[in-house]
Amino acid sequence: MPHDVTMNHVRAAPPATAAGGVLSRTAFRATFDNVRLAIKSAMETLGPLNLSDEEASSIEIALAEALNNVVEHAYPDGEPGDVKLVLRHGRAGLLIEIRDNGKAMPNGRTPNGTHPSEAHPEDNLPEGGFGWFLIRELARDLVYDRENGENFLIFRIAAGQGKPSQ
């Protein structure tokens, strides 16, 4: 099945600033196929940061969970919509910003997330379950807000804090 690969991706050289300069900006149609392409592109952009396998895996998991949540919940039932992804890097790590114009988070905040346990068999996890648990475990400084019909989720992952390769 063909998918919409319309993506606008801009790459920049990684700066060594505390505030975090922009590494890349990507905008894409909210589909699961485009999420996969956006994650692949993001991980390629992060190559010069010489991430450890653990850092790269943490970033990839957090991106997948957050972006797939946008497709599934902000634009349910295949509603058309766009997603914007901005990656910034600084001494504190990688700052990830995700924006969309879909539905707001329930109660205006991110779910707490729950670890799968005997109380919730793996095949019957509640919404706002393990995915948000993973994001909260991997990310720091998690912020969600909605302004003028736009959702934005920003979080930091302590990764790539070494010196980027040139």
NUBAKOL-901300 format. One record per atom (N, C-alpha, C): x, y, z; residue in one letter. Coordinates in steps of 0.2 Angstrom, whole numbers, padded with zeros to 4 digits, always signed. Each point is the difference from the previous one (the first is absolute). Layout:
<atoms>
XYZa ...
</atoms>
This chain:
<atoms>
+0004-0006+0000m -0004+0006+0000m +0004+0006+0000m -0001+0005-0005p +0005+0006+0000p -0002+0004+0006p +0005+0004+0002h +0000+0004+0006h +0002+0007-0002h -0002+0005+0004d +0002+0007-0001d +0007+0001+0002d +0004+0001-0004v +0007+0001+0002v +0002+0008+0000v -0005+0004+0000t +0001+0007-0001t +0003+0002+0007t +0006+0001+0000m +0004+0002+0007m +0004+0006-0002m +0000+0005+0004n +0005+0006-0001n +0005-0001+0006n +0006-0001-0002h +0005-0001+0005h +0006+0004-0001h +0002+0004+0005v +0006+0004-0001v +0005-0002+0006v +0006-0001-0002r +0005-0002+0004r +0005+0006+0001r +0002+0001+0006a +0005+0005+0002a +0006-0003+0004a +0006+0003+0000a +0006-0002+0003a -0001+0000+0008a +0002-0005+0003p -0001+0000+0008p +0004+0005+0003p -0003+0005+0004p +0003+0005+0004p +0002-0003+0006p +0005+0003+0004a +0002-0002+0007a -0003+0006+0004a -0006+0001+0000t -0003+0005+0005t -0004-0003+0005t -0001+0004+0006a -0003-0002+0005a -0008+0000-0001a -0002+0005-0004a -0007+0001-0001a -0002-0006-0006a +0004-0002-0004g -0002-0005-0005g -0002+0003-0006g +0005+0000-0005g -0002+0002-0007g -0004-0006-0003g -0003+0002-0006v -0004-0004-0003v +0004-0005-0005v -0001-0006+0001l +0003-0005-0004l -0004-0001-0006l -0007-0001+0001s -0004-0001-0006s -0007+0002+0002s -0004+0001-0006r -0007+0002+0001r -0003-0004-0006r -0005-0004+0002t -0004-0004-0004t -0007+0001+0000t -0004+0000-0005a -0007+0000+0000a -0003-0005-0005a -0005-0004+0003f -0003-0005-0004f -0007-0001+0001f -0003-0004-0005r -0007-0002+0001r +0000-0005+0006r -0005+0000+0004a -0001-0004+0006a -0002-0007-0003a +0005-0005-0002t -0002-0007-0001t +0006-0004+0003t -0002-0006+0001f +0005-0004+0004f +0006-0002-0005f -0001+0000-0007d +0006-0001-0004d +0004+0006+0000d -0003+0006+0001n +0004+0007+0000n +0004+0000+0007n -0003-0003+0005v +0003+0000+0006v +0007-0004+0000v -0001-0006-0003r +0006-0004-0001r +0006+0004-0004r -0003+0003-0006l +0005+0004-0004l +0003+0006+0004l -0004+0003+0004a +0003+0006+0004a +0005-0002+0006a -0002-0006+0003i +0005-0003+0005i +0007-0002-0004i -0001-0003-0005k +0006-0002-0004k +0004+0006-0002k -0003+0005-0002s +0004+0007-0002s +0003+0003+0006s -0004+0000+0006a +0002+0003+0006a +0007-0004+0002a -0001-0006+0000m +0006-0004+0003m +0006+0001-0005m -0001+0001-0006e +0006+0001-0005e +0003+0007+0002e -0005+0005+0001t +0002+0007+0002t +0005+0000+0006t -0002-0005+0005l +0004+0000+0006l +0007-0004+0000l +0001-0003-0006g +0007-0003-0001g +0006+0003+0002g +0001+0007-0001p +0006+0003+0002p +0000+0001+0008p -0005-0002+0003l +0001+0001+0008l +0003-0006+0003l +0002-0005-0004n +0003-0006+0002n -0004-0003+0006n -0006-0001+0000l -0004-0003+0005l +0002-0007+0002l -0001-0002+0006s +0001-0007+0002s -0006-0004-0003s +0001-0006+0000d -0006-0004-0002d -0006+0001+0005d +0001+0000+0006e -0005+0001+0005e -0003+0007-0001e +0004+0005-0001e -0003+0007-0002e -0004+0000-0006e +0002-0003-0005a -0004+0000-0007a -0006-0004+0001a +0000-0006+0004s -0006-0004+0001s -0005+0004+0004s +0002+0004+0005s -0004+0004+0004s -0004+0005-0004s +0004+0004-0004i -0003+0005-0004i -0005-0003-0005i +0002-0006-0003e -0004-0003-0005e -0007-0002+0003e +0000-0003+0006i -0006-0002+0003i -0004+0006+0002i +0003+0005+0003a -0004+0006+0002a -0003+0003-0006a +0003+0001-0005l -0003+0003-0006l -0005-0004-0003l +0001-0007+0000a -0005-0004-0003a -0007+0000+0004a +0001+0000+0007e -0006+0000+0004e -0003+0006+0000e +0003+0006+0000a -0003+0007+0000a -0003+0001-0007a +0003-0001-0006l -0002+0001-0006l -0006-0005-0002l +0000-0006+0002n -0005-0005-0002n -0006+0002+0004n +0001+0003+0006n -0006+0003+0004n -0004+0005-0003n +0004+0005-0004v -0003+0005-0003v -0004-0003-0006v +0002-0004-0004v -0003-0003-0005v -0007-0004+0002v +0001-0004+0006e -0005-0004+0002e -0006+0004+0004e +0003+0005+0004h -0005+0004+0004h -0002+0007-0002h +0005+0004-0002a -0001+0007-0002a -0004+0000-0007a +0001-0005-0004y -0003+0000-0006y -0003-0007-0001y -0005-0002+0004p -0003-0007+0000p -0004-0001-0007p -0001-0006-0001d -0004-0003-0006d +0003+0003-0006d +0006+0001-0001g +0003+0003-0006g -0001+0007-0002g -0002+0004+0005e -0001+0007-0001e +0006+0003-0003e -0001+0005-0005p +0006+0003-0003p +0003+0004+0005p +0007+0001+0000g +0003+0005+0005g +0008-0001-0001g +0003+0005+0002d +0007+0001+0000d +0004-0001+0006d +0006-0002+0000v +0004+0000+0006v +0007+0003-0001v +0002+0004+0005k +0006+0003-0001k +0005-0002+0005k +0006-0002-0002l +0005-0003+0005l +0006+0005+0000l +0003+0002+0005v +0006+0004+0000v +0004-0003+0005v +0007-0001-0002l +0005-0003+0004l +0005+0005+0002l +0002+0001+0006r +0005+0005+0002r +0005-0004+0004r +0006+0003+0000h +0005-0004+0004h +0004+0006+0004h +0002-0002+0006g +0004+0005+0004g +0003-0004+0005g +0004+0003+0005r +0003-0003+0005r -0004-0005+0005r -0006+0002+0000a -0005-0004+0005a -0003-0006-0004a +0002-0001-0006g -0003-0006-0004g -0004+0002-0006g -0004-0004-0002l -0005+0001-0006l -0007+0002+0002l -0002+0006-0002l -0006+0003+0001l -0005-0002-0006l -0005-0003+0001i -0005-0003-0005i -0006+0004+0001i -0003+0003-0006e -0006+0004+0000e -0004-0003-0005e -0007-0001+0002i -0005-0003-0005i -0006+0004+0001i -0002+0003-0006r -0006+0004+0000r -0005-0003-0005r -0006+0001+0001d -0006-0002-0004d -0006+0004+0001d -0005+0000-0004n -0006+0003+0000n -0006-0004+0001n +0001-0006+0003g -0005-0005+0001g -0003+0001+0007g -0004-0005+0002k -0003+0000+0006k +0004+0001+0006k -0002+0003+0005a +0004+0002+0006a +0001-0007+0004a +0005+0000+0005m +0000-0006+0004m -0006+0001+0005m -0002-0006+0002p -0005-0001+0005p +0002+0004+0006p -0005+0004+0003n +0001+0004+0006n +0006+0005-0001n +0002+0002-0006g +0005+0005-0001g +0007-0002+0002g +0002-0007+0001r +0006-0002+0003r +0002-0007-0003r +0006-0001+0000t +0003-0007-0002t -0002-0005+0005t -0002-0006-0002p -0002-0006+0005p +0006-0001+0004p -0001-0003+0006n +0006-0002+0004n +0003-0006-0003n -0003-0005-0003g +0003-0006-0002g +0000-0005+0005g +0000-0006-0002t +0000-0006+0005t +0005-0005-0002t +0003-0003+0004h +0005-0006-0002h -0005-0006+0000h +0001-0004-0005p -0004-0006-0001p +0002-0004+0007p -0006-0003+0002s +0001-0004+0006s -0005-0006+0000s -0001-0003+0005e -0005-0006+0000e -0007+0003+0000e +0000+0007+0003a -0007+0003+0000a -0002+0002-0007a +0005+0001-0005h -0002+0001-0007h +0004-0005-0004h -0003-0005-0002p +0003-0005-0005p +0002+0004-0006p +0006-0002-0003e +0003+0004-0006e -0005+0001-0005e -0004-0005-0002d -0005+0001-0005d -0006+0004+0001d +0000+0003+0006n -0006+0004+0002n +0002+0006+0004n +0006+0004-0002l +0002+0006+0003l -0005+0005-0001l -0001+0005+0005p -0005+0005-0001p +0004+0006-0004p -0005+0004-0004e +0003+0006-0003e +0004+0004+0005e +0005+0003-0003g +0005+0004+0005g +0004-0005+0004g +0001-0006-0002g +0003-0005+0004g +0008+0000-0001g +0002-0005-0003f +0007-0002+0000f +0004+0005-0004f -0003+0003-0006g +0004+0005-0004g +0001+0006+0004g -0004+0003+0004w +0001+0006+0004w +0005-0002+0005w -0001-0006+0003f +0005-0002+0005f +0007+0000-0003f +0001-0002-0006l +0007+0000-0003l +0002+0007-0001l -0004+0004-0003i +0002+0007-0001i +0002+0003+0006i -0004-0001+0006r +0002+0003+0006r +0007-0002+0003r +0001-0007-0001e +0006-0003+0002e +0006+0003-0004e -0001+0001-0006l +0006+0002-0005l +0001+0007+0000l -0005+0004+0001a +0000+0007-0001a +0001+0004+0007a +0002+0006-0001r +0001+0005+0006r -0004+0006-0002r -0002+0004+0004d -0003+0007-0001d -0006+0000-0005d -0004-0005+0001l -0006-0001-0004l -0005+0005+0001l -0002+0004-0006v -0004+0005+0000v -0006-0001-0005v -0006+0001+0001y -0005-0001-0005y -0005+0007+0002y -0002+0003-0006d -0004+0005+0000d -0004+0001-0006d -0005+0003+0000r -0004+0002-0006r -0002+0007+0000r +0002+0003-0006e -0001+0007-0001e -0003+0002-0007e -0005+0003+0000n -0003+0002-0007n -0001-0006-0004n -0003-0005+0003g -0002-0006-0004g +0006-0005-0002g +0006+0002+0003e +0006-0004-0002e +0003-0003+0007e +0001-0007-0001n +0003-0004+0006n +0007+0001-0001n +0004+0000+0005f +0007+0000+0000f +0003-0004+0006f +0004-0005-0002l +0003-0004+0005l +0008+0001-0001l +0003+0001+0006i +0007+0001+0000i +0003-0004+0005i +0005-0003-0001f +0004-0004+0005f +0007-0001-0002f +0004-0001+0005r +0008+0000-0001r +0002-0008+0002r +0005-0002-0004i +0003-0006+0001i +0007+0001+0001i +0003-0002+0006a +0007+0001+0001a +0004-0004-0004a +0001+0002-0006a +0004-0004-0005a +0004+0004-0004a +0006-0002-0003g +0004+0004-0004g +0003+0006+0003g +0002-0002+0007q +0003+0006+0004q +0007+0000-0001q +0003-0004-0004g +0007+0000-0002g +0001+0005-0005g +0006+0000-0003k +0002+0005-0005k -0002-0003-0007k -0004+0003-0004p -0002-0002-0006p +0006-0001-0005p -0001-0005-0004s +0006+0000-0005s -0001+0005-0006s +0005+0002-0003q +0000+0005-0005q -0001-0003-0007q 
</atoms>
